[in-house]
Amino acid sequence: MEATREAKLLEEFGLNELEPGDLPIDHHFVRRRIIFSARTKEELRAAISQTGYYVLTGIMPSSDRIHLGTMAVVEAVKCFAAKAKFTVLLVADLESLATRNVGLEEGRRIALENHIPTYLALGIDPEKTVFYFQSENIDVHRIAADAAREITLNEFRAVYGNAEPSRIVSSLYQIGDVLFPQLAFDLPGVIPVGLDQDPHLRLARDYVRRTPFFRFRPIIGAYIRDVPSLRGEGKMSKSDPFSAIFIPEEDAAELRRKVFKAYSGGREPIEVHRRLGANLEVDVSYQILRFLLRDDAELARITEEYGSGRMLSGEIKQYLFELLAETMRDLRERIEQYRDLVRRGGVKFVRDSRELREAVSTIS
């Protein structure tokens, strides 16, 4: 079902799938086609191979924890960060205020105490990453104001389905965010996101072609597959706690309950499963392992064992639970270490393009 939805979106958006050989990056997200499309493939290849680029992602500080879907975006950022000139991690505190009713002070607390330490614990390199808050970055505001002049109300409706003021404000700041680094560096930006974000990036690319006041390069969308909801329909969402595995999950018993209730591609009765094997395309535990398990040989073993019916649904769920439990234990310790780093001022925050140039000049 999810594959069919992706195929329809690719056709609707005029995009093609990436093949593993299309990107000169050795990463399991590339090998497994978790990073599976781009706008555009040619621009992405050129950025990686020839011109250089920055990679950018954002934090939405609307709740204290992220989930595995956000973790997948972080992993995609790491994939591209290895060859990027620098990484930008922005805190979308104005967007969170406009669309999630989270005050600026609360958004700041969530970002500094939880999200930024979590992103660092997941492997974002603090030495090669620059951070900022939307509310403090004057250059993001300048770009957003210019974008407001160029984009029509009908275009907003076409992208978002409505033209509520909060949605418009949020969209304008998103455009400011993805283009802000270009005020300091003549580089394209690579933005790893889910495929459903392509209309937003197209809006930003359209603005780049129109504005007479700035000279921007096109931004490049690198699209990743969604981590499936535990319910087996759609993607994980923090608005549905029972559909998602959060980082960190503090209660091992609750984590186990979630994993063992996840939608299964195993067949019943066992005799049928042994004969036909699991439906790997719909099995949530297997699909999550494709994101989490780095060892290609081990994933191939599980694919063969479960797909042939020799491994049962309960066994793959137990495998996933043990992997997640170990991951959570490690992450809890690392998050606390990075909380201390953030408290001590050990990450680079900027407020405009001049400060961005200065911060990047210290990156070796």
Buried (B, 14 or more C-beta within 10 A) or exposed (E): EBEEEBEEBBEEBEBEBBEEEBBEBEBBBBBBBBBBBBBBBEBBBBBBEEEBBBBBBBBBBBBEBBBBBBBBBBBBBBBBBEBBBBBBBBBBBBBBBBBBEBEBEBBBBBBBBBBBBBBBBBEBEBEBBBBBBBBBBEBBBBBBEBBBEBBEEEBBEEBBEEBEEBBBBBBBBBBBBBBBBBBBBEBBBBBBBBBBBBBBBBBBBBBBEEBEEBEBBBBBBBBBBBBBBBBBEBBBEBEEBEBBBBBBBEEEEEBBEBBBEBBBBBBEEEEEBEEEBBBBEBBBBBBBBBBBBEEEEEBEEBBEBBBBBEBBBEBBBBBBBEBBBEBBEEBBEBBEEBBEBBEEEEBBBBBBBEBBBEBBEEBE
